[in-house]
Amino acid sequence: MKKNLTIATFISNNEMYNDDLIKTIKYLESDYEIELIALSDKLIDNFDKNVRQVISKNTTKYKRIKKLIEISTNSDILCLDNDITTNKRNLKEFIDYCFTIDYSIAWGKIKSIKVNSLTSHLVAIDKNLSHDYIRPLLWKCNVGISLPGQIFMMNKNYYDEKLSCTDTVYDDLTIGVITKQNKMPIYFTKEVLGYEVPKISLKALIAQRKRWAKGFAQTIYNNRETKMEKYVLLHGFVYHLLWLPVWIFFVFLFCINRLLFLIIFLLMCLILSRGKFFDILWSAMYIMIFPFIHSIWLLYFIFNLAKQYNE
Protein backbone atom coordinates (compact mmCIF):
# COMPACT_ATOMS: atom_id res chain seq x y z
CA MET A 1 0.00 0.00 0.00
CA LYS A 2 1.35 3.41 -0.98
CA LYS A 3 2.24 5.92 1.73
CA ASN A 4 0.81 9.44 1.58
CA LEU A 5 3.27 12.24 0.93
CA THR A 6 2.81 15.95 0.31
CA ILE A 7 5.43 17.66 -1.84
CA ALA A 8 5.54 21.45 -1.59
CA THR A 9 7.50 23.84 -3.75
CA PHE A 10 7.95 27.59 -3.39
CA ILE A 11 7.98 29.82 -6.47
CA SER A 12 8.76 33.52 -6.17
CA ASN A 13 8.58 36.55 -8.42
CA ASN A 14 8.86 35.64 -12.11
CA GLU A 15 10.24 32.11 -11.63
CA MET A 16 8.83 29.29 -13.73
CA TYR A 17 8.43 25.86 -12.19
CA ASN A 18 11.45 23.63 -12.34
CA ASP A 19 11.19 20.69 -14.77
CA ASP A 20 13.20 18.61 -12.30
CA LEU A 21 10.25 18.80 -9.89
CA ILE A 22 8.10 16.84 -12.33
CA LYS A 23 10.89 14.29 -12.82
CA THR A 24 11.21 13.91 -9.05
CA ILE A 25 7.47 13.31 -8.67
CA LYS A 26 7.48 10.68 -11.42
CA TYR A 27 10.41 8.97 -9.72
CA LEU A 28 8.55 8.86 -6.38
CA GLU A 29 4.98 8.21 -7.46
CA SER A 30 5.40 4.46 -7.81
CA ASP A 31 5.85 4.23 -4.03
CA TYR A 32 3.91 7.24 -2.77
CA GLU A 33 0.47 8.75 -3.14
CA ILE A 34 1.59 12.32 -3.80
CA GLU A 35 -0.20 15.58 -3.15
CA LEU A 36 1.63 18.45 -4.87
CA ILE A 37 1.24 21.98 -3.52
CA ALA A 38 2.82 24.99 -5.23
CA LEU A 39 3.01 28.18 -3.17
CA SER A 40 3.72 31.09 -5.48
CA ASP A 41 3.25 34.78 -6.21
CA LYS A 42 1.06 34.21 -9.24
CA LEU A 43 -0.97 31.55 -11.02
CA ILE A 44 1.11 29.25 -13.21
CA ASP A 45 -0.96 28.21 -16.22
CA ASN A 46 1.06 25.24 -17.42
CA PHE A 47 0.96 23.33 -14.14
CA ASP A 48 -0.96 20.07 -14.14
CA LYS A 49 -4.59 20.51 -13.04
CA ASN A 50 -3.96 18.20 -10.06
CA VAL A 51 -1.48 20.66 -8.55
CA ARG A 52 -2.90 22.70 -5.67
CA GLN A 53 -1.74 26.25 -6.26
CA VAL A 54 -1.70 28.68 -3.34
CA ILE A 55 -1.26 32.25 -4.52
CA SER A 56 0.06 34.93 -2.15
CA LYS A 57 1.93 37.93 -3.53
CA ASN A 58 5.01 39.31 -1.79
CA THR A 59 4.82 36.78 1.03
CA THR A 60 7.79 35.35 2.89
CA LYS A 61 8.59 31.67 2.68
CA TYR A 62 7.99 31.44 6.43
CA LYS A 63 4.36 32.52 6.04
CA ARG A 64 3.96 30.08 3.19
CA ILE A 65 5.26 27.24 5.35
CA LYS A 66 2.72 28.19 8.04
CA LYS A 67 0.00 28.10 5.39
CA LEU A 68 1.32 24.79 4.10
CA ILE A 69 0.98 23.20 7.53
CA GLU A 70 -2.64 24.37 7.69
CA ILE A 71 -3.71 23.05 4.28
CA SER A 72 -1.60 19.93 3.74
CA THR A 73 -3.71 16.78 3.62
CA ASN A 74 -0.80 14.64 4.81
CA SER A 75 1.37 14.82 7.90
CA ASP A 76 4.61 14.12 6.05
CA ILE A 77 5.69 17.02 3.85
CA LEU A 78 8.69 17.21 1.53
CA CYS A 79 9.65 20.86 0.97
CA LEU A 80 11.64 21.63 -2.18
CA ASP A 81 12.87 25.00 -3.36
CA ASN A 82 11.98 25.62 -6.98
CA ASP A 83 15.62 25.96 -8.12
CA ILE A 84 16.75 22.61 -6.71
CA THR A 85 17.84 19.61 -8.77
CA THR A 86 17.34 16.52 -6.65
CA ASN A 87 19.52 13.46 -6.29
CA LYS A 88 16.54 11.20 -6.80
CA ARG A 89 17.97 7.94 -5.53
CA ASN A 90 19.32 9.51 -2.33
CA LEU A 91 16.12 11.50 -1.85
CA LYS A 92 13.90 8.41 -2.14
CA GLU A 93 16.03 6.47 0.36
CA PHE A 94 15.89 9.49 2.68
CA ILE A 95 12.08 9.73 2.46
CA ASP A 96 11.70 5.96 2.92
CA TYR A 97 13.74 6.13 6.10
CA CYS A 98 11.80 9.12 7.46
CA PHE A 99 8.63 7.03 7.29
CA THR A 100 10.22 4.46 9.62
CA ILE A 101 11.21 6.88 12.40
CA ASP A 102 9.74 9.50 14.69
CA TYR A 103 10.90 12.88 13.43
CA SER A 104 9.79 16.49 13.42
CA ILE A 105 12.15 17.66 10.71
CA ALA A 106 14.80 15.89 8.64
CA TRP A 107 17.39 16.99 6.11
CA GLY A 108 20.53 16.08 4.21
CA LYS A 109 23.33 17.86 2.38
CA ILE A 110 22.96 20.35 -0.47
CA LYS A 111 25.78 20.96 -2.93
CA SER A 112 26.36 23.51 -5.66
CA ILE A 113 26.06 22.78 -9.36
CA LYS A 114 29.43 23.54 -10.96
CA VAL A 115 29.38 26.92 -12.69
CA ASN A 116 32.56 28.46 -14.04
CA SER A 117 32.77 31.73 -12.13
CA LEU A 118 34.87 32.87 -9.18
CA THR A 119 31.85 33.58 -7.00
CA SER A 120 30.23 30.19 -7.68
CA HIS A 121 33.46 28.37 -6.80
CA LEU A 122 33.69 30.27 -3.52
CA VAL A 123 30.04 29.50 -2.71
CA ALA A 124 30.70 25.79 -3.39
CA ILE A 125 33.52 25.82 -0.83
CA ASP A 126 31.27 27.68 1.61
CA LYS A 127 28.66 24.92 1.18
CA ASN A 128 31.31 22.29 1.94
CA LEU A 129 32.15 24.10 5.17
CA SER A 130 28.51 24.54 6.17
CA HIS A 131 26.95 21.22 5.16
CA ASP A 132 29.88 18.86 5.73
CA TYR A 133 31.39 20.29 8.91
CA ILE A 134 29.63 23.10 10.78
CA ARG A 135 25.97 22.01 10.74
CA PRO A 136 26.56 18.29 11.55
CA LEU A 137 29.02 19.19 14.32
CA LEU A 138 26.69 21.72 15.99
CA TRP A 139 23.73 19.32 15.98
CA LYS A 140 25.86 16.44 17.29
CA CYS A 141 27.00 18.75 20.11
CA ASN A 142 23.32 19.50 20.86
CA VAL A 143 23.66 23.22 20.06
CA GLY A 144 22.48 23.23 16.43
CA ILE A 145 19.55 25.31 15.17
CA SER A 146 20.39 25.63 11.47
CA LEU A 147 18.45 23.75 8.79
CA PRO A 148 19.02 23.67 5.02
CA GLY A 149 15.91 25.38 3.70
CA GLN A 150 16.29 24.07 0.15
CA ILE A 151 15.23 20.46 0.86
CA PHE A 152 13.76 19.07 4.06
CA MET A 153 11.08 16.73 5.35
CA MET A 154 8.63 18.08 7.91
CA ASN A 155 6.12 16.26 10.10
CA LYS A 156 3.41 18.88 10.42
CA ASN A 157 1.96 17.31 13.59
CA TYR A 158 4.94 18.68 15.51
CA TYR A 159 4.60 22.24 14.20
CA ASP A 160 0.85 22.75 14.22
CA GLU A 161 0.28 25.81 16.47
CA LYS A 162 4.01 25.88 17.31
CA LEU A 163 5.22 28.27 14.62
CA SER A 164 5.31 31.88 15.77
CA CYS A 165 2.99 34.42 14.13
CA THR A 166 5.92 36.87 13.94
CA ASP A 167 7.10 36.97 10.34
CA THR A 168 10.73 36.56 9.29
CA VAL A 169 12.85 36.24 6.17
CA TYR A 170 14.97 33.60 7.93
CA ASP A 171 12.48 30.72 7.87
CA ASP A 172 14.97 27.86 8.21
CA LEU A 173 16.71 29.31 11.28
CA THR A 174 13.39 30.22 12.91
CA ILE A 175 12.03 26.69 12.42
CA GLY A 176 15.33 25.32 13.74
CA VAL A 177 14.99 27.44 16.89
CA ILE A 178 11.42 26.19 17.44
CA THR A 179 12.59 22.61 16.92
CA LYS A 180 15.38 23.06 19.47
CA GLN A 181 13.18 24.93 21.94
CA ASN A 182 10.55 22.19 21.98
CA LYS A 183 13.11 19.36 22.02
CA MET A 184 11.62 17.75 18.94
CA PRO A 185 13.18 14.64 17.37
CA ILE A 186 15.31 15.34 14.29
CA TYR A 187 17.13 13.31 11.67
CA PHE A 188 19.88 14.27 9.27
CA THR A 189 21.66 12.16 6.72
CA LYS A 190 25.19 12.60 5.41
CA GLU A 191 23.98 11.95 1.86
CA VAL A 192 23.60 14.70 -0.76
CA LEU A 193 19.89 15.18 -1.50
CA GLY A 194 20.13 17.89 -4.13
CA TYR A 195 22.04 20.56 -5.97
CA GLU A 196 21.39 24.26 -6.38
CA VAL A 197 22.72 26.80 -8.85
CA PRO A 198 25.10 29.00 -6.85
CA LYS A 199 25.22 32.77 -7.03
CA ILE A 200 27.39 33.55 -10.03
CA SER A 201 27.91 37.26 -9.41
CA LEU A 202 29.36 39.05 -6.42
CA LYS A 203 26.41 41.44 -6.44
CA ALA A 204 23.90 38.58 -6.10
CA LEU A 205 25.95 36.95 -3.34
CA ILE A 206 26.13 40.18 -1.34
CA ALA A 207 22.36 40.72 -1.78
CA GLN A 208 21.78 37.22 -0.38
CA ARG A 209 24.03 37.87 2.63
CA LYS A 210 22.26 41.18 3.31
CA ARG A 211 18.97 39.28 3.41
CA TRP A 212 20.51 36.72 5.76
CA ALA A 213 21.76 39.54 8.00
CA LYS A 214 18.25 40.98 8.20
CA GLY A 215 16.81 37.56 9.02
CA PHE A 216 19.43 36.90 11.67
CA ALA A 217 18.71 40.27 13.30
CA GLN A 218 15.01 39.37 13.35
CA THR A 219 15.80 36.00 14.93
CA ILE A 220 17.99 37.59 17.62
CA TYR A 221 15.31 40.15 18.41
CA ASN A 222 12.47 37.62 18.47
CA ASN A 223 14.41 35.43 20.92
CA ARG A 224 15.79 38.21 23.14
CA GLU A 225 13.77 36.99 26.13
CA THR A 226 14.03 33.25 25.55
CA LYS A 227 16.61 30.61 26.40
CA MET A 228 17.29 30.23 22.66
CA GLU A 229 19.19 33.50 22.30
CA LYS A 230 22.52 31.87 23.22
CA TYR A 231 22.09 29.27 20.47
CA VAL A 232 21.26 31.96 17.92
CA LEU A 233 24.36 33.94 18.93
CA LEU A 234 26.51 30.81 18.67
CA HIS A 235 25.10 30.17 15.20
CA GLY A 236 26.00 33.70 14.09
CA PHE A 237 29.55 33.38 15.40
CA VAL A 238 30.30 29.97 13.91
CA TYR A 239 28.73 30.66 10.51
CA HIS A 240 29.79 34.27 10.01
CA LEU A 241 32.62 35.21 12.41
CA LEU A 242 34.72 32.06 12.75
CA TRP A 243 37.08 33.50 10.14
CA LEU A 244 38.28 36.10 12.66
CA PRO A 245 40.05 33.73 15.10
CA VAL A 246 41.25 31.70 12.10
CA TRP A 247 42.88 34.76 10.57
CA ILE A 248 44.41 35.73 13.92
CA PHE A 249 45.79 32.21 14.25
CA PHE A 250 47.28 32.29 10.74
CA VAL A 251 48.90 35.70 11.28
CA PHE A 252 50.41 34.46 14.56
CA LEU A 253 51.63 31.25 12.89
CA PHE A 254 53.10 33.19 9.96
CA CYS A 255 55.09 35.35 12.36
CA ILE A 256 56.61 32.48 14.34
CA ASN A 257 57.06 29.72 11.75
CA ARG A 258 56.29 30.26 8.07
CA LEU A 259 56.83 26.64 7.07
CA LEU A 260 54.36 25.45 9.71
CA PHE A 261 51.95 28.17 8.56
CA LEU A 262 52.15 26.93 4.97
CA ILE A 263 51.62 23.30 5.97
CA ILE A 264 48.56 24.07 8.13
CA PHE A 265 47.13 26.49 5.56
CA LEU A 266 47.38 23.87 2.79
CA LEU A 267 45.89 21.23 5.09
CA MET A 268 42.90 23.47 5.79
CA CYS A 269 42.49 24.10 2.06
CA LEU A 270 42.51 20.35 1.44
CA ILE A 271 39.85 19.80 4.13
CA LEU A 272 37.61 22.55 2.71
CA SER A 273 37.96 21.12 -0.80
CA ARG A 274 36.89 17.67 0.49
CA GLY A 275 40.13 16.18 -0.80
CA LYS A 276 39.62 17.40 -4.37
CA PHE A 277 43.07 18.51 -5.47
CA PHE A 278 41.91 20.97 -8.14
CA ASP A 279 39.63 22.73 -5.63
CA ILE A 280 42.49 23.57 -3.28
CA LEU A 281 43.06 26.87 -5.09
CA TRP A 282 39.40 27.84 -4.62
CA SER A 283 39.67 26.91 -0.94
CA ALA A 284 42.69 29.18 -0.55
CA MET A 285 40.84 32.03 -2.25
CA TYR A 286 37.80 31.34 -0.07
CA ILE A 287 39.88 31.75 3.10
CA MET A 288 41.26 35.05 1.83
CA ILE A 289 38.16 36.57 0.15
CA PHE A 290 35.07 35.34 2.01
CA PRO A 291 35.88 37.19 5.28
CA PHE A 292 35.06 40.41 3.41
CA ILE A 293 31.63 38.97 2.53
CA HIS A 294 31.13 38.07 6.19
CA SER A 295 32.18 41.61 7.15
CA ILE A 296 29.43 43.02 4.94
CA TRP A 297 27.02 40.60 6.62
CA LEU A 298 28.15 41.87 10.03
CA LEU A 299 27.60 45.52 9.13
CA TYR A 300 24.09 44.85 7.82
CA PHE A 301 23.32 42.67 10.83
CA ILE A 302 24.25 45.49 13.22
CA PHE A 303 22.22 47.97 11.17
CA ASN A 304 19.13 45.74 11.08
CA LEU A 305 19.38 44.82 14.77
CA ALA A 306 19.53 48.50 15.71
CA LYS A 307 16.54 49.10 13.45
CA GLN A 308 14.60 46.28 15.18
CA TYR A 309 15.16 47.82 18.60
CA ASN A 310 14.37 51.35 17.40
CA GLU A 311 11.06 50.20 15.94
ABEGO torsion letter per residue (X at the ends): XBBBBBBBBBBBEABBBBAAAAAAAAAAAAABBBBBBBBBABBBAABBAABBBBBBBGBBAAAAAAAAAAABABABBBBBBAABBBBAAAAAAAAAAAAABBBABBBBBBBBBBBBBAAAAAAAAAAAAAAAAAAAAAAAAGABABBBAABBBBBAAAABGABBABBBABAAAAAAAAAAAAGBBBBBBABBABBBBBBABAAAAAAAAAAAAAAAAAAAAAAAABAAAAAAAAAAAAAAAAAAAAAAAAAAAAAABAAAAAAAAAAAAAAAAGGBAAAAAAAAAAAAAAAAAAAAAAAAAAAAAAAAAAX
